[in-house]
Amino acid sequence: MQSSKLGARTWLIAIYLLSASPKGVSSVSLAKHLGITQPTAWHLGHRIRQAWVDGDDPLMVGPVEVDETYVGGKDRNRPSGERGGQRGPTGKAPVMGAADRHTGSVSLQAVDKVDGSTAVGFIAGRVCYGGVVFTDEARVYQRLRRFGYRHGRVAHSKGEYRRGMASTNRIEGVWALLKRSYVGTYHWMSQKHLHRYCAEVENRVNKTTSLTHTYDRLIGRQLRYADLVA
């Protein structure tokens, strides 16, 4: 909030709106609610999201569900010069997520790519060593047992959505919230800013978006408009 020309009341209302809206609030709507310009509302929204990035949450004990998704529009909706002519994740931004069944908390991270090293690194940074991890049958998770994790899998390709205790239904529900924010509110999320939108969804699910919590997280953070658009 340093050098901000916006009053404390404007900040408080903006934090509340971003925290309480299930699908987020667009910068256009935020500007109308607060009586400010759209660029100012866009900058304000990202400054608040930045406060929710990279928390110091404890490692998950588990069982933990881990999955990946891809954020972006359909290939047929892109300009003709940008179409790849392929289905699936081509041209989309990957996001990895973990959901702790014990606490209900989730952790999301926008990544450059989804491979074995990325998957293991993501899990090692969020799940206690030796914990139970449930995933689908993607090959990127095949090495988890080598790194000391107890690993259960479900085969979605075979129409299997639960195998004993193993399932990824909880984390897939979080993907539904992220996609509804994308389609219903923001319509497009730049890969440059995707980590902030992920932090917004993560904190809304974790119910840690209280005014006091967000104010504490604003301390020592700075996101200038020039850096945001650079």
C-alpha positions as CSV (number, residue, x, y, z in Angstrom):
1,M,0.0,0.0,0.0
2,Q,3.1,2.3,0.1
3,S,2.5,5.4,-2.0
4,S,-1.0,4.3,-2.9
5,K,-3.4,7.0,-3.8
6,L,-6.3,4.7,-2.9
7,G,-7.8,5.0,0.6
8,A,-7.8,2.2,3.1
9,R,-11.6,1.7,2.6
10,T,-11.0,1.1,-1.1
11,W,-8.4,-1.5,-0.3
12,L,-10.6,-3.2,2.3
13,I,-13.6,-3.4,-0.1
14,A,-11.4,-4.8,-2.9
15,I,-9.9,-7.5,-0.6
16,Y,-13.4,-8.5,0.5
17,L,-14.7,-8.7,-3.0
18,L,-11.8,-10.8,-4.3
19,S,-12.1,-13.0,-1.2
20,A,-15.9,-13.6,-1.1
21,S,-16.7,-14.0,-4.9
22,P,-16.7,-17.7,-5.8
23,K,-15.5,-17.0,-9.3
24,G,-13.4,-13.9,-8.7
25,V,-14.1,-10.3,-9.8
26,S,-13.0,-8.9,-13.1
27,S,-11.1,-5.6,-13.2
28,V,-14.1,-4.0,-15.0
29,S,-16.5,-5.0,-12.2
30,L,-14.0,-4.1,-9.5
31,A,-13.7,-0.6,-11.1
32,K,-17.4,-0.1,-11.1
33,H,-17.8,-1.2,-7.4
34,L,-14.9,1.0,-6.2
35,G,-15.5,4.0,-8.5
36,I,-12.0,3.9,-10.0
37,T,-10.6,3.3,-13.5
38,Q,-10.2,-0.2,-15.0
39,P,-6.3,0.0,-15.2
40,T,-6.2,1.0,-11.5
41,A,-8.6,-1.8,-10.5
42,W,-6.5,-4.3,-12.5
43,H,-3.3,-3.2,-10.7
44,L,-5.1,-3.2,-7.4
45,G,-6.4,-6.8,-8.0
46,H,-2.9,-8.1,-8.8
47,R,-1.3,-6.4,-5.8
48,I,-3.8,-8.2,-3.6
49,R,-3.3,-11.5,-5.3
50,Q,0.5,-11.0,-5.0
51,A,0.0,-11.0,-1.2
52,W,-1.4,-14.5,-1.4
53,V,1.5,-15.9,-3.5
54,D,4.1,-18.1,-1.9
55,G,2.8,-18.7,1.6
56,D,4.7,-20.5,4.4
57,D,2.1,-23.2,4.8
58,P,3.3,-26.4,6.6
59,L,3.9,-29.6,4.7
60,M,0.8,-31.7,4.1
61,V,0.5,-34.9,6.1
62,G,-2.0,-36.5,3.8
63,P,-3.4,-38.5,2.2
64,V,-2.7,-36.0,-0.6
65,E,-4.3,-35.9,-4.0
66,V,-2.0,-34.5,-6.8
67,D,-3.0,-33.7,-10.3
68,E,-2.2,-31.3,-13.2
69,T,-4.4,-29.3,-15.5
70,Y,-3.9,-26.9,-18.4
71,V,-5.3,-23.4,-18.6
72,G,-6.1,-21.7,-21.9
73,G,-8.6,-21.4,-24.7
74,K,-9.5,-23.9,-27.3
75,D,-7.3,-24.1,-30.4
76,R,-10.2,-23.3,-32.8
77,N,-10.7,-19.9,-31.0
78,R,-7.2,-18.7,-31.6
79,P,-6.2,-16.5,-34.5
80,S,-5.5,-18.6,-37.6
81,G,-1.8,-17.9,-37.4
82,E,-1.5,-19.2,-33.9
83,R,-3.5,-22.5,-34.3
84,G,-1.5,-25.6,-33.8
85,G,-4.1,-28.0,-35.3
86,Q,-3.8,-30.2,-32.3
87,R,-6.1,-31.2,-29.4
88,G,-5.1,-31.4,-25.7
89,P,-2.7,-29.1,-23.8
90,T,-1.0,-27.6,-26.9
91,G,-0.6,-23.9,-26.3
92,K,-2.0,-24.0,-22.8
93,A,-0.3,-23.2,-19.5
94,P,0.2,-26.1,-17.1
95,V,-0.7,-25.9,-13.4
96,M,0.0,-28.5,-10.7
97,G,-2.1,-28.9,-7.6
98,A,-2.2,-30.8,-4.3
99,A,-5.2,-31.3,-2.0
100,D,-4.8,-32.6,1.6
101,R,-7.7,-34.7,2.6
102,H,-6.9,-34.4,6.3
103,T,-7.0,-30.6,6.5
104,G,-8.9,-29.7,3.3
105,S,-6.2,-27.3,2.2
106,V,-4.9,-27.1,-1.3
107,S,-1.7,-25.8,-3.0
108,L,-1.5,-24.7,-6.6
109,Q,1.5,-23.8,-8.7
110,A,1.8,-22.6,-12.3
111,V,4.7,-24.5,-13.9
112,D,6.7,-24.3,-17.2
113,K,6.1,-27.9,-18.1
114,V,4.8,-31.1,-16.5
115,D,7.5,-33.8,-16.4
116,G,8.8,-36.3,-13.9
117,S,11.3,-33.8,-12.3
118,T,8.7,-31.1,-12.0
119,A,6.1,-33.5,-10.5
120,V,8.6,-34.9,-7.9
121,G,9.8,-31.4,-7.0
122,F,6.3,-30.1,-6.6
123,I,5.3,-32.9,-4.3
124,A,8.5,-32.8,-2.3
125,G,7.9,-29.2,-1.5
126,R,4.3,-29.8,-0.2
127,V,4.0,-33.3,1.1
128,C,5.8,-34.8,4.1
129,Y,8.4,-37.5,3.3
130,G,6.8,-40.9,3.4
131,G,3.2,-39.5,3.0
132,V,0.5,-41.1,0.9
133,V,0.0,-39.5,-2.5
134,F,-2.9,-40.4,-4.9
135,T,-2.6,-39.5,-8.6
136,D,-3.9,-40.6,-11.9
137,E,-1.9,-42.9,-14.2
138,A,0.2,-40.2,-15.8
139,R,3.8,-41.3,-16.3
140,V,5.2,-38.2,-14.5
141,Y,4.2,-39.8,-11.2
142,Q,5.8,-43.2,-11.7
143,R,8.9,-42.4,-9.7
144,L,7.2,-41.3,-6.4
145,R,7.9,-44.6,-4.6
146,R,11.6,-44.2,-5.3
147,F,11.6,-41.0,-3.4
148,G,9.9,-42.5,-0.3
149,Y,6.2,-41.7,-1.0
150,R,3.4,-44.3,-0.7
151,H,1.7,-44.0,-4.0
152,G,-1.8,-45.0,-5.1
153,R,-3.2,-44.5,-8.7
154,V,-6.5,-44.5,-10.5
155,A,-6.8,-45.2,-14.3
156,H,-9.0,-42.5,-15.7
157,S,-8.4,-43.9,-19.2
158,K,-10.2,-47.0,-18.2
159,G,-13.2,-45.2,-16.7
160,E,-11.9,-45.7,-13.2
161,Y,-12.4,-42.8,-10.7
162,R,-11.7,-44.6,-7.5
163,R,-9.6,-47.6,-6.5
164,G,-10.0,-48.2,-2.8
165,M,-8.9,-45.0,-1.1
166,A,-7.1,-43.7,-4.2
167,S,-8.9,-41.0,-6.2
168,T,-8.3,-37.4,-7.4
169,N,-11.8,-36.1,-7.1
170,R,-11.0,-33.4,-4.5
171,I,-8.3,-31.8,-6.5
172,E,-10.3,-32.0,-9.7
173,G,-13.0,-30.1,-7.9
174,V,-10.5,-27.3,-7.4
175,W,-9.7,-27.4,-11.1
176,A,-13.4,-26.8,-11.7
177,L,-13.2,-23.6,-9.6
178,L,-10.2,-22.4,-11.5
179,K,-11.8,-23.1,-14.9
180,R,-15.0,-21.4,-13.8
181,S,-13.0,-18.3,-12.9
182,Y,-11.3,-18.5,-16.3
183,V,-14.4,-18.9,-18.4
184,G,-17.0,-17.1,-16.3
185,T,-15.0,-14.0,-15.0
186,Y,-11.6,-13.4,-16.4
187,H,-12.0,-15.0,-19.9
188,W,-8.2,-15.0,-20.3
189,M,-5.3,-15.5,-17.9
190,S,-1.9,-14.5,-19.1
191,Q,0.8,-17.1,-18.4
192,K,2.8,-14.2,-16.9
193,H,0.1,-13.6,-14.2
194,L,-1.3,-17.1,-13.9
195,H,0.5,-17.8,-10.6
196,R,-1.4,-14.9,-9.0
197,Y,-4.8,-16.2,-10.2
198,C,-3.8,-19.7,-8.9
199,A,-3.0,-18.0,-5.5
200,E,-6.4,-16.4,-5.5
201,V,-8.2,-19.7,-6.0
202,E,-6.0,-21.5,-3.5
203,N,-6.5,-19.0,-0.8
204,R,-10.3,-18.9,-1.4
205,V,-10.5,-22.6,-1.0
206,N,-8.3,-22.6,2.0
207,K,-10.4,-19.8,3.6
208,T,-7.3,-17.8,4.4
209,T,-8.4,-14.7,2.6
210,S,-9.5,-12.8,5.7
211,L,-8.8,-9.1,5.9
212,T,-6.3,-9.5,8.7
213,H,-4.5,-12.4,7.0
214,T,-4.2,-10.4,3.7
215,Y,-3.0,-7.2,5.4
216,D,-0.3,-9.3,7.2
217,R,0.7,-10.7,3.9
218,L,0.9,-7.3,2.2
219,I,3.8,-6.3,4.5
220,G,7.1,-6.2,2.7
221,R,5.6,-6.8,-0.7
222,Q,5.7,-4.5,-3.7
223,L,4.2,-4.8,-7.2
224,R,4.6,-1.6,-9.2
225,Y,2.5,-1.0,-12.3
226,A,5.6,-0.7,-14.5
227,D,6.8,-4.1,-13.4
228,L,3.3,-5.6,-13.8
229,V,3.1,-4.6,-17.5
230,A,6.8,-5.0,-18.3
